[in-house]
Amino acid sequence: MTEIICIIPARSGSKRLPYKNKKLLCGEPIICRPIRAAQESRLFSEIIVSSDDAEILHIAHEAGAHAIERPAKLATDTASEIDAYLHVLGELKTKPEYFCAIYPTAAFITPHEIRGAFDLLNGTEADVCMGVTEYEQHPWQALLMGTDGFMYQQTPTLNEQTPYPPAYASNGSLYWFRTAAFLKHQTYFPPCLSVYPTFNIDINTHEDFKRAERICRRL
């Protein structure tokens, strides 16, 4: 049986929205929501939360995840999630064939999205499948300031018969990896990258959190 794990990187440091990974969203710590979605996807042999924060690790354990303490040197402002994934994989006796990284503030991720992104990765030659949002306004329509202080089109206007190519942005929800390719490239952007649309609010500020609360109450 193919081994698949989930890693949720949840360090304590956050300058713009302190303690965001354990803030209460509609009555529960926000990190509990992606843990539950991962559990309900029924894909994972193990769901692992990596954190330097004892309270986050306790919350994760109570929610049914495996809590791994992250070394302080991997929880600084300059450390990346990539470092956290490498640390978790290094702690395992055997390496999974795939792993899914889900952000702790991916409050609206669903089991359907988790499975859909995995099916897309598994059905292609891609090394990573990234959760994304399509741009409402295509980036080619952006106006950029020139050295003379005036604004210019980023790209020439296409004619009506030539549509803009699809354009997406990572939305901080999930990333599926083939483990062997991840260990080789150690990046979110390997040579073979695929994307899967998900709904997410990338929660980094108080305004982001308030918007998430409004959506949570409606749901």
Phi, psi and omega in degrees: 000134179294128178271131181226131178235164176243136175239127177245108181275119190222068179288163186279331187287129173203115187282315185283328178224086185304140176058033187297329185291343179239009175297147180280123175245113183052042170093359179220153177304135188301328182294338179295334184290310176294329176300314182294319178298319178296319178297317184285344176289337179057034179258336197255136172284337179205140175245119189243128173255125179254121181206154173265000186256121184298323181291319177298318179298322178293315178301316181298316179298315180297331180276357176099010178265163174271122184262127177240124180287130181267134177301146183303325182292344178259011182235021178275173179294337182265347177285151182247167174297329178304318177299320180294319179297317179298321179296313180298313181298326178291338180276348184273144178291320178232146181273134176288158177287324178227154165216151179245124174264120178243130181288145184294340178259015176282071191292338186246011177296143183242156175303324179298318179293320179299314180290320181298318179293323177295316180300322179294314179298314184293336182266005180229184176267010183294149175267332180222141170238120189252135173287128187223167171236137178282141178295135172289313173254123184298137182299338177293344178273359183294146173257126182247145181278129177276175181293343179271001178089359178259160184266143180223151175295142178293320180224158177299150178293132176276156177284169187296337182274354182244097182288156174296144174291152179304140180224133185227161174230141173301135183247015176068036179254292183213161176216121174265138181232143159279122190300317181299318179292322178297315181296332178283312187264328179051053181205160171282346189237069178283178180301326182246100184240133173240165182228154179222121181294129176227160174264129179201152168247118180284098190276107180231343184229169176299324179295318177300317183293320178297320177297318178298321178297319180296318179292318180300319180294321179294320180290000000 
